[in-house]
Amino acid sequence: MERKMLKQLRKDKNLTQQELAEEIGISSIYVRKIEKGAVKPGRETLILYENYFGISMRELFPDIFFIINDKKCINEQRAI
């Protein structure tokens, strides 16, 4: 799941992935993978993003915090 909000926030600050990576202290490859949704960042990285953008990690990464997005979970709830 692509994290469009993260990409837009970065672009709003006129930053490349490399520049954001340098600002928050992670690799540009990791920034790319996070934006594409290819990885789920750890707690420390979530905090770096939260502090940098001033937005809660729950808003920045809803796919990590909201189980309701999980199709298996949705189907199990329907079965109940």
Disulfide bonds with the S-S distance in Angstrom:
none
